[in-house]
């Protein structure tokens, strides 16, 4: 098992025979990924990108706007009660000037509203009293008008549920319904993905049993009822059928990225006008795909066109496919290029698009820290092209500590938890040669037999750092 540590610390052990404990993150847990661009959205003309798993600060959501100088980060938000590891930003859904943000590690979803001056403020927290953090409430979200849908895919031992909230006239929100898995023989993880358009709601259950997507309709009294369960005999049991879904004007797209040795596929369903029933309309596949591409990991309607991501294509470089259709017939497929993708970048792991702007996540870039590509549509040709790649602007979350010992007091030494151990010094990974996303994975001590100098040999993911710790308060 790979050990993941993000920082290098030197501790003083003053009580040799007493129990000593030290932690390398504020929460005492190390994450393998920051998760930047694991969730993306387009909201009121802005590009919105979540970063739920930064190990040293609460989950963040970043906003990017375009000026004469190009695209740049204009603001960022976190939950008013945010804490390290809350998962805030794991799921995003925008409607007009409102944004719904999932924080599944807290079992919550948060609503933010954009003011006239462009700032975003928290307006509501959505949670349920009978749901625990293990339910992953907030792992998926959807927002439409005065309705908010929040998925809890792990509730009830993975059977799953979706909670429906409605905004009252006074602006407050309250739970109005709890939708449960209508047929566990077809799939578990109900609520893993949600899509809504007008009076129609899709909820997926992609785990086990081949997977299924359930179609709900809204009645006259506002009650949501199951209309149909969509499955496919062609989908493998482990295909992850329904891990991504999209709905637009009588067409449903269902991703099965693990189908056929992870080559992936997208299943198409069309609604019959007379009966209202949904019927299979074939499937989409990558024209140059192969095993381990995971085509269908992300899906987005762009008008009548469709974008499909295959983030593991070409050893994880990733690919984004653009399907054009006319009169319910697929007429052309092309790749959207223009980005220098590296192995493991996982380009097109997530997608969100507006009328003329779009964003797609490179969820594996920078050793899993993540980045995002912003695209624009050319007004003359209608062609899409990548304009820039963005990452979260670096903040001084953890500063170096040198020169003076920091005593362990009330279980803390600076930002770090401790017990019977003082902190002599601390160096962030970037000060021992690590770039963005780099973790350290091992550490050894060595004394030069000729000079007597003491060194810490710190193994990084991309190399080894030699740190002189002869003076432990000034390494």
N, C-alpha and C positions, 0 to 999 in steps of 0.2 A: 504493500500500500504506500503510495506517495505521501510524504508528509509535507504540508504546506504551511510555511511561515513567511510573513511579509516583512519582517524587520529584524535588525540585529541589535541585541541588547547585551550589556555587561552588568551583572548583578553582584552585589557583595553579600556573602552568606555569613552573617555575624554569629549565628548560633549553630554550630556544627552538628549538634545532636538533636536539634529541634526540627520539627516538620517545616519545610519551606515550600512555598508555592509561588509561581510567577506566571503571568499571562502575556501573550504577545499581541493581543488586540484588546480594545476596550471592552469587548464582549466576552473575551476569552475563547473565541472561535475563529477559525481561519476559513475563508471562502476561497474557492478555486477561481471564481470569476467576479468581476464587478458588475457584469450584466448590462453594460451600456448598450442600448438599442435592442435589448431583448423584447421591448415593447415600443412601438412607434405609432404616431398618429399625426394627422393634419387637423389643426383646430383654428378656425377663424383666421386663416391666412398664415398661420405660424406652423413651423415644423416642431413637433413635440416628441421628446425622446426620454424614455425612462432608464434609470440606472438603479436597480433595486438592491444590489448585493455588494456595494462597496463595504469592505470589512471594517472601515474606520469611521464611518459616519452613517446616519440614517439614509434610507432610500431617497433618491432625488429624481426630479423630473425637470428637464432642461427645455428651454424655448429658444428657437432660432428664427430670426426675421432677416429679410433681405433689404439692403440699402444700396446706395450708389457704389459702395465698396465691396458688395457681395454679401454672402450669408455670414452671420455671426450670432453668437449666443447673446441673448438680450436679458434673460433672467432665469432663475431656477427656483423651484419650490420644494418643500418637504412637508410632512404632516405636522400639525401643531403639537402633537404629542409624539413625534417621531423618535425612534431609538435605533441603535445599530442592529441590523438584522431584521428590520420590520418588513422588508420586501416591498416597500412603497415604490410604485412605478412598474410593478410586474405586469400590469394590464392597464390599458388606456382606451377610453372611448369618448369621443367629443360629439357634441350636438350644439350647433350655433355657438353661443359664447360660454358654454359650460363644458367642463371636463370631469369625467369620472375616472378615478384612479384606484386600482386595487393594491392592497397591502396584505397578501395572504398569510404572511408569517404572524400577523397580528389578528387575522380573522376579521378584517375590516375593508371598507371602501370609502373613499373620500370624494366629496364634490367640491370643485372649485369653479369660480365664476370670474370672467374677465370684465374689468371695469372700463370705463370710457378712456381712462388714461393709459390703458394697456396692461395694467397690473392684474395679477391673479390673486384671489383671496379665497380661503377655505370657507365654505358655507354650510357644510353638513358632514357628519360621519355616520356611515351606515353599518350597522352590526346587528346581530341577533343574540339573544340571551342564552339560547340553548345550543349554540355552536361553539366549538373549541378551535384553538389555533391549528390543530391537526386536520381540521376540515378543509383548510385552504380556502376559506371564504375570501373572495377577492382575487382568486387566481384567474378568473375571467370576468369581464364586465361588458355591459352594453347600455347605451343611453339613448333615449329617444323622447323628445318633448318632456313631459312630466313623469316619465317612467324610467326607472333604473333597474337593471337586471344584474344580479351578482351571483356568480357560480361558486359552489363549494364542492369540488369534485371528489374530495376524499371523505366527505361526511358519511357516517354510518358504515364504516369499514370499506370505503371506496365505492359504495353504491351511488352516492352523490346527490346533490340537490341544487336548485336555483331559487334564490329569493327575489321577490318582486317588491320594489318600493315605489311609492307615488308621492309626488309633491302636493302639499295642500295649498289652499288659497293664501294662507299666511306665510308660505315659503318653507315651512318645515316638511320633513320627509318621514313617512311611516311605512312599515311593512304591510303589504296588502295580500300577499300570497306566498306560498312555499310549494314549488313544483318538485315532485320526486320522480325518480326513475320509474317509468310506467312498465318496463319489461326488462328485468335483469337477465333474461335468457339471451338477450341480443347484445348486451354490453354493460360494462361498469364505467365508473368515472363520469357519470352524468353531470354535466355542467362544465366539462373541460373546455368547451368552446361554445360561444353564444353569438347569434346574429339576429337582428330584428329589422324589419321594414314594415312600417304602418301597422296593420293588425296581424302580422304573421311573425312568429318567433321560431327560431331553430335552436335546439339544444343537442349537443353531441354526447355520446357515451362510447369513447373509442377503445376502452380497455377490454381485453378478453372477448370471447364469444364472437369475434369477427368485427364487432363495432356496429354502432347504429347512430342515426341522426333522427330526432323526433321533431315533427312539425306541429306547432301549436297555432291555434286561431283564437282571436279575442272576440268574445260574445258581446251582445248588446249591453249586458250589465257589467262589462269589464272583466269577466272571468276568462282565464286562459284554459283551454281544453285541448287534449291531444287529438290531432286529426289523422296523422299517419306516421308510421315508422319506416324510415328509409334504410335499406341494407343492400348489400350486393353479394350474390353468390360467387362472383369472381374475386372478391376480396379475401386474402388470406386471413387466417384467424389472428395473426399478429401484425396485420397491415397498418394498424393505427387508423383505421377508417373513421373519419370524423375529427381527427386532431386539429384540422383546420377546415373552416366552412365559410361560405360566402353566399349571399342572397341578393338578387336584383331582378325586379320586374318579371317574375314568372320563371326564373332560372335559379337553380340551386347547384352549387359546386361543393364537392366534398373531397378533401384531400386524404390520401392514404399513403403517406411517404415511405412506409416500411413494406409496401407491397412488392412482391417479386424480387426478393433478396435486396430490399431497400432501394430498388430502382425508383419506385414511387409511381403513383398515378393520381389523377383527379377524375372523379365520377361526376357526370352531368345528369341532372334531372330537370325535366320540363313539366310545367303544369298544363294539364288538359283544360281547355276552356269550358267545355260542357260539364264535365264531371267534377272539375276542380282537383282531381287527383294528380299526384306527381308520378311521372313515368320516367324510366331510364332513357337518357338521351346519349348513351355512349360514354366514352371516357377520353381524357386528354393524356398525352404522354410526351416526353421529350424526344425530339427527332434524333438527337445524338446522345441520349442518355444510356446508362448502363447500371449495373449493380452499385449500390452504395451512393447513389446520387441524391436520394430522398426528395425527389420531385414531388411537389404538393405539400411541402412543409409550411408554405405560406401561399395565400391566395388573396387577390384583390380585384374587384371590378373597377375598371377605369372607363366610365361610361358604359358602352356595350362591350368594350374590349375587356380582356382578362389578362392579368399578370399572375404568373406562377413561379415560385422560387424553388430552386434545387440547391440548397446550401452546401451539400457534400459532393457536388459534381467536381470532377477532376481533382481528386485528393483534397477536397475541402476548399477549393478556390471559390466554388459556387457559381451559379448561373441564374439569370432572370429571363423568363420566356414571356413573349407578348403575343397573345392569340387574338386575332381579329375575327369577328363574326358578322354575318348579315342575314337577316331573316332566319335566325336560329340555325344557321349553317356556318361552320368554321371555314374561313376562306384563306387564312394565312397565319403563319407563325414565324417569328423572328426572335433573335436574342437582343437584349438591351446591353450594349457594351460601353466602352469608354472609361473603364476603371481598371487600374493595374492591380489585379487581385493576386494575393499570395496564398500559398498552400496553408490551409487551416483558417482562412479568413471567414469562410462561410457567408459569402455574399448572398443576399436575398433570403437570409434566415427569417426576416420579418419584412412586411410591406405595408405601407399606407399611402393613399393617393387622394389628392383633391382634383380640381378641374385642370390646373396647369402646373402644379407642383406635387412632388412625391418624395418619399423617403424610404430607404431600405437598409436594414441592419446588416453589418458585417459582424455577426455575433461572436465569431471566434478570433477576430483580429487582436493583435497585441497580446497574445497568450491568453485570450479569453476576456480581456478587459472590454473589448468591443469598440466599434466605431460605426458610423452611419454615412451613407452616400445620399446626397440631396440631388434630385433630378428636376428638370424643367422641360416643359413642352414648348417646342418652337411654334410661335403663332402662325408662321407662314407655311411650314411644311407639315406641321402636326407631329413631328418626330420628337421622341424623348431622348434626353442625353444627360449624363451625370455632370453636374456643375462643380461639386466640391465634396470633400469628405470631412466630417467633423468628429471631434471627440469632446468629452466634457472638459471645460477649462480647469486646469489643475488648481486645487485649493490646498493651502498649507494645513492639512488635517493633522499631520504628525510632524512636529518640528524636531530637529536634533536637540539632544540634551547632553551637554559636555561641560566640563570645568568644575562642577560641584555635585556632590552626592545628593540624591533625593531620598529622604527617609520614607520608609513605609509607615504610613499613618492611617488608621481607620480603614485598613484594607486597600489603600491606594498609594502608589508611588507615581506621581504625575497622573497620566491618563490610564495607567496600568494597574490591574488588580495584583495584590501581593499579600503574603503572610510570612512574617519573620525574615524578610529579605529586603535590603535597600537597593535602590537603583543608582549605579555609578555613572552610566552613560547610555545613550541611545542614538543609533544612526538609522535613518530610514533607508530602505533598499536602494533608492536612487543615489545615495551618497556612497554606496559601495559598488557602484558600477551598473546597477540594474535600471533598465528603461521601463516604460509604462507596461504594466501587466506582469512584470517579472516577479517571481516569488523566490525565496531561498528555501532549500530543501534539506540541508544538512549542515553540520558545523563540527569542526575538530579544533583541538588545541595543539600547538607545537612550539617548542622552545629551541631557538637556534643554539646549537652546542658551542659555537665559537663566540658569539656576541652575548648570549644569555637573553636576548630579546624574546619576548613572548608574542605569539601571533595567534589570531583566530582565523582559521581557514573556513570560509563560508561558501558552501555550494549554492550557486544560483542555477536557475533553469537554463541559462545561456552561458554559463561559465563559472569561474571560481574567483572569489575575492580574498585577498590576503590583507588582514587588518592588524596593524601593530597595536597590541593592547598592553605594552609594557607599562604605560601610564594609563590605567583603566578609566580614569575620569576624562582623558583626552585621547581617545583612540584615533 
